[in-house]
Amino acid sequence: MRYDIKPRYYDPVKEEIEQRTSRIKRELAEQGILNSENEDSLENFSSGIRGSFSQYRGIKPREASVFSSTAIIRTLLFLGMILMAFGYIYIGPDIFTYLLYLGLLVAGVYFFFRLKNRSKDE
């Protein structure tokens, strides 16, 4: 014969919650607010919290910039690292100098057009 013990767990928080809900149900039943029909509906009651935060109008809309997406930036960084690795294998340490100049050129063009668009707005 096997020895099978079924442990009993004591959760004081759960017991306190059960006592409070039973006390509140008793008080509501005494006041006539709660009857057997309402008791079932209270157990199935859920707060309307799901979706409440998404309806808040104070959230700022996302920027339409291509570079605001972290996925694009992560992809560009990954491609840059791959380019550096293959460039180092095929060209040697000079690839870092070439990529530095290329990066400065791209950054210069980006900031030029960014400042050009700002001057049009003002």
C-alpha positions as CSV (number, residue, x, y, z in Angstrom):
1,M,0.0,0.0,0.0
2,R,1.3,3.4,-0.9
3,Y,1.8,6.2,1.5
4,D,-0.2,9.2,0.1
5,I,-0.3,12.4,2.1
6,K,-2.4,15.3,1.0
7,P,-1.0,18.5,2.4
8,R,-3.2,21.2,3.6
9,Y,-2.3,24.8,2.8
10,Y,-3.2,27.7,4.8
11,D,-3.3,31.1,3.0
12,P,-4.3,33.8,5.5
13,V,-4.7,36.4,2.7
14,K,-7.2,34.2,0.8
15,E,-9.1,33.4,4.0
16,E,-9.3,37.1,4.8
17,I,-10.6,37.9,1.3
18,E,-13.2,35.1,1.6
19,Q,-14.4,36.4,5.0
20,R,-14.7,40.0,3.7
21,T,-16.6,39.0,0.6
22,S,-19.0,36.8,2.7
23,R,-19.5,39.6,5.2
24,I,-20.2,42.2,2.4
25,K,-22.6,39.8,0.7
26,R,-24.4,39.3,4.0
27,E,-24.7,43.1,4.5
28,L,-26.0,43.6,1.0
29,A,-28.5,40.9,1.5
30,E,-29.7,42.4,4.7
31,Q,-30.1,45.8,3.0
32,G,-32.1,44.1,0.2
33,I,-29.6,45.1,-2.5
34,L,-28.4,41.6,-3.1
35,N,-30.6,38.6,-3.7
36,S,-29.9,35.2,-5.3
37,E,-30.2,36.6,-8.9
38,N,-27.8,39.4,-8.2
39,E,-25.3,37.2,-6.4
40,D,-24.6,35.2,-9.6
41,S,-24.2,38.4,-11.6
42,L,-21.7,39.8,-9.1
43,E,-19.5,36.7,-9.4
44,N,-19.4,37.2,-13.2
45,F,-18.8,40.9,-12.9
46,S,-15.5,42.1,-14.3
47,S,-14.2,45.6,-14.2
48,G,-14.0,47.4,-17.5
49,I,-10.2,47.9,-17.2
50,R,-9.3,46.1,-20.4
51,G,-9.0,48.6,-23.2
52,S,-9.6,51.6,-20.9
53,F,-6.1,52.9,-21.3
54,S,-6.0,52.6,-25.1
55,Q,-9.0,55.0,-25.3
56,Y,-7.1,57.7,-23.5
57,R,-6.7,60.7,-25.8
58,G,-3.7,62.2,-24.1
59,I,-1.2,59.8,-25.8
60,K,1.0,61.4,-28.3
61,P,0.9,60.0,-31.8
62,R,4.1,58.3,-33.1
63,E,6.5,60.2,-35.2
64,A,6.4,59.5,-38.9
65,S,10.2,59.5,-39.2
66,V,11.9,56.4,-40.7
67,F,14.7,56.6,-38.1
68,S,12.3,56.7,-35.1
69,S,11.7,52.9,-35.4
70,T,14.2,51.0,-33.3
71,A,13.9,48.0,-35.7
72,I,15.3,50.1,-38.6
73,I,18.2,51.4,-36.4
74,R,19.0,47.9,-35.2
75,T,19.0,46.6,-38.8
76,L,21.3,49.4,-39.9
77,L,23.7,48.7,-37.0
78,F,23.7,45.0,-37.8
79,L,24.4,45.6,-41.5
80,G,27.2,48.0,-40.6
81,M,28.8,45.4,-38.4
82,I,28.6,42.8,-41.1
83,L,30.1,45.2,-43.6
84,M,32.9,45.9,-41.2
85,A,33.6,42.2,-40.6
86,F,33.7,41.4,-44.3
87,G,35.6,44.5,-45.2
88,Y,38.3,43.7,-42.6
89,I,38.6,40.2,-44.1
90,Y,38.9,41.4,-47.7
91,I,40.5,44.9,-47.4
92,G,42.1,44.9,-44.1
93,P,42.3,47.6,-41.4
94,D,41.8,50.4,-43.9
95,I,38.1,49.5,-44.1
96,F,37.5,51.3,-40.7
97,T,38.8,54.5,-42.2
98,Y,36.7,54.2,-45.3
99,L,33.6,53.4,-43.2
100,L,34.3,56.3,-40.9
101,Y,34.4,58.7,-43.9
102,L,31.3,57.1,-45.3
103,G,29.5,57.5,-42.0
104,L,30.5,61.1,-41.7
105,L,29.3,61.7,-45.3
106,V,25.9,60.1,-44.6
107,A,25.5,62.0,-41.3
108,G,26.4,65.3,-43.1
109,V,23.8,64.7,-45.8
110,Y,21.2,63.7,-43.2
111,F,21.8,66.8,-41.1
112,F,21.9,69.0,-44.2
113,F,18.5,68.0,-45.3
114,R,17.2,68.1,-41.7
115,L,18.4,71.7,-41.3
116,K,17.1,72.6,-44.8
117,N,13.6,71.4,-43.9
118,R,13.7,73.4,-40.6
119,S,14.6,76.6,-42.4
120,K,11.6,76.2,-44.8
121,D,9.3,75.8,-41.8
122,E,10.5,79.1,-40.2
